[in-house]
Amino acid sequence: MARAATTADAFNAVAEPRRRQILDVLAAGERPVNDLVVQLGLAQPQVSKHLRVLREVGAVEVREAGRQRLYRLNGAALKPIHDWVKEYERLWSERFDELDVVLEQLQEKEAEDGSSE
Amino acid sequence: MAAVSSGTAKVTLPTDEQILITREFDAPKHLVYRAWTTPELVRRWWHANRGEMTVCEIDLRVGGTWRYVMIADGGLEVGFHGEYREIVPNERLVSTEVYEGIPDAEEHAAVDILTLTEADGRTTLTILVEHPTKDGRDAHINSGMEAGMQDAMDLLEEVAASLA
C-alpha cells in the first residue's frame, strides 16, 4: 500500500534538491567528483556527503579509474519511486480514456446540432 | 471503450510539493472544459473504471465549492472537495483540493491549476497540483495508489474465482 519511509530508502535520498541535481548530472554519464563540484557550485565535502547518501541506497555507484573515482547513476535503485508515481499515472490514464469517450460523444452531438457555440 | 486513446497521461513531480499531469485530447477545448465542469459528464469519466461515483457536486463560480466521492469496487470510499478560486471559461480553472482520507485534511489542501490549450482542434490539458508540504503531496499520490491497489486486488479475486 502506501510506501513506508525509512531513513535510508530511495525516497529519502532524492528528497534533497541537491541530490536530485547530482542524479540529473549523472544521468548524462559518469563523472568524477570534481565535475559535480563545478556543476553544482558546492564545496567538495558537501558533494561527497550527498554522494554517500545516494550510494547508501544504491542510486549512485562508484568505480576507480586510475587516480580518479568515477560516479555513475544506477536507475534500478530509483524504480520504487517510478512505480509509486506509475500507479497514480495509471489512475489518470484510465480516467482520461473514459473522458475520450465522453468527448467523442460531445463532438458527435455538436456536429449533429450543426452549431459549435 | 470504443474510442481510441489519444495517449497516456504523463505524471511528473517538478518539485517536492508539486504534481504535474499532462494529456492531449482529440477535441476542442470548449468540449474538454464542458466535460470537466458538468456533473452529469464528470460522473461518466472520473471513476476511471475503479468504482462508482456517488457524489459529484460542482458549484462553478469563484468561491463556489465542489465535491467528488467514489466508492471503489472493493468498498473503499475516497472523497475530495475544494473551492473554486479562479475561472476563465474554456481555458483555466484554479481550485483548492482536499483529500478527505488523511488526518487534518483541510490543512493539507492543495491548489489545482487546470489549463487547456487548443491547437488544430486538439487540446492539451495540464493539471498542476501544488501541495503546501511534501508529505501532503505524497499522501495525494498514495490516494491514487490505494485505489489502484484495490483495483488490482479485485482483478486478482476475479481471476481466482474463475479458476475455482
Chai-1 contact restraints between the chains, C-beta under 6 A:
chainA,res_idxA,chainB,res_idxB,connection_type,confidence,min_distance_angstrom,max_distance_angstrom,comment,restraint_id
A,A2,B,N142,contact,1.0,0.0,6.0,A-B,restraint_1
A,V85,B,V11,contact,1.0,0.0,6.0,A-B,restraint_2
A,E87,B,M145,contact,1.0,0.0,6.0,A-B,restraint_3
A,E87,B,G148,contact,1.0,0.0,6.0,A-B,restraint_4
A,Y88,B,V11,contact,1.0,0.0,6.0,A-B,restraint_5
A,Y88,B,I141,contact,1.0,0.0,6.0,A-B,restraint_6
A,Y88,B,G144,contact,1.0,0.0,6.0,A-B,restraint_7
A,E89,B,A9,contact,1.0,0.0,6.0,A-B,restraint_8
A,E89,B,V11,contact,1.0,0.0,6.0,A-B,restraint_9
A,R90,B,G148,contact,1.0,0.0,6.0,A-B,restraint_10
A,L91,B,A48,contact,1.0,0.0,6.0,A-B,restraint_11
A,L91,B,G144,contact,1.0,0.0,6.0,A-B,restraint_12
A,L91,B,G148,contact,1.0,0.0,6.0,A-B,restraint_13
A,W92,B,A9,contact,1.0,0.0,6.0,A-B,restraint_14
A,W92,B,I21,contact,1.0,0.0,6.0,A-B,restraint_15
A,S93,B,T8,contact,1.0,0.0,6.0,A-B,restraint_16
A,S93,B,A9,contact,1.0,0.0,6.0,A-B,restraint_17
A,E94,B,A48,contact,1.0,0.0,6.0,A-B,restraint_18
A,E94,B,N49,contact,1.0,0.0,6.0,A-B,restraint_19
A,R95,B,W45,contact,1.0,0.0,6.0,A-B,restraint_20
A,R95,B,A48,contact,1.0,0.0,6.0,A-B,restraint_21
A,F96,B,A9,contact,1.0,0.0,6.0,A-B,restraint_22
A,F96,B,R23,contact,1.0,0.0,6.0,A-B,restraint_23
A,D97,B,S5,contact,1.0,0.0,6.0,A-B,restraint_24
A,E98,B,W45,contact,1.0,0.0,6.0,A-B,restraint_25
A,L99,B,A35,contact,1.0,0.0,6.0,A-B,restraint_26
A,L99,B,W45,contact,1.0,0.0,6.0,A-B,restraint_27
A,D100,B,A3,contact,1.0,0.0,6.0,A-B,restraint_28
A,V101,B,A3,contact,1.0,0.0,6.0,A-B,restraint_29
A,V102,B,A35,contact,1.0,0.0,6.0,A-B,restraint_30
A,V102,B,L41,contact,1.0,0.0,6.0,A-B,restraint_31
A,V102,B,R44,contact,1.0,0.0,6.0,A-B,restraint_32
A,V102,B,W45,contact,1.0,0.0,6.0,A-B,restraint_33
A,L103,B,F25,contact,1.0,0.0,6.0,A-B,restraint_34
A,L103,B,A27,contact,1.0,0.0,6.0,A-B,restraint_35
A,L103,B,L31,contact,1.0,0.0,6.0,A-B,restraint_36
A,L103,B,A35,contact,1.0,0.0,6.0,A-B,restraint_37
A,E104,B,A3,contact,1.0,0.0,6.0,A-B,restraint_38
A,L106,B,L31,contact,1.0,0.0,6.0,A-B,restraint_39
A,Q107,B,A27,contact,1.0,0.0,6.0,A-B,restraint_40
